[in-house]
């Protein structure tokens, strides 16, 4: 499925009705928000995958800090792949 981008030249307006017909397409809306947060905070020097950002007050309540923590990959004991696409 095509996903909307921030730049006009990557969007296909004729597909917009189909996009809205199937959104959120098997995922929660928060998952789309989280993907947007990760995209906006991406760094070229080091990829960062952090937990959902609820804002400073709610982050403090949930995570004990004002910013969302990064995932702790050292806790995984099995091989895994992370795939993404555009």
Helices and strands as residue ranges (DSSP letters): G 8-10, G 13-15, H 16-22, H 29-40, H 56-63, G 73-75
